[in-house]
Amino acid sequence: MTDRAGESVGRCFYSAPPIERTRAIAADLAEKVLSQLPPDDRLVLLSIDGEQLQVKDVAEMTGWSESKVKSPGVSCTPPNAPGG
């Protein structure tokens, strides 16, 4: 009994979905989650976590304070990460 893709697991046959399908599902889910955010929060999140911009640069771009840009409700970047 193994759980590797394409091998038997008990009496069932497990086949991992193609990577393209997995990526499409993940992208769709991310889009749904991002669409629920207010536009300014979405911009900040995508700028820091997606574009890897520095907090200082995003603060200047948005007119927000650096502490607001770094608030846990806005970014998923861990506090000790570069730019966080």
Summary of the structure (lengths in Angstrom):
residues: 84
radius of gyration: 18.9
end to end distance: 44.1
largest distance: 59.3
contacts: 183
relative contact order: 0.10
helix: 49%
strand: 5%
